[in-house]
Amino acid sequence: MSDCIFCKIAAGEIPSRKAYEDETVLAFYDLDPQAPTHVLVIPKAHIPSAAAITTENSAMVAHIFEVIAKVADELGLKEGFRVVSNCGVSAGQSVPHLHFHLLGGRDFTWPPG
């Protein structure tokens, strides 16, 4: 998708500080971190949100979670971490490209607030 900022980051058109990259997934540091460690993990292929996960693309989501585990380990998040994916504007999704926030390095409370 030509106007998607995450597609442009995945294509290398917009620079990012990478935490991990392979042929199908990119993990990069969030520019507005909400925790000491805040990495976004995205598929390079454009998938609008979790609502658009299908039988045809669900293997990508499994691979993303493998990457999340690898990156969390490499970043030393031994005490735990949080993975968040907002789906839709009313849920706080600001970029319409499937992405997972990997957050760590601090205690998290629930509910947030």
Secondary structure, DSSP 8 states (H G I E B T S, - for coil): -TT-HHHHHHTTSS---EEEE-SSEEEEE-SS-SSSEEEEEEESS----GGG--TTTHHHHHHHHHHHHHHHHHTT-TT-EEEE---SGGGT--SSS--EEEEESS---SS--
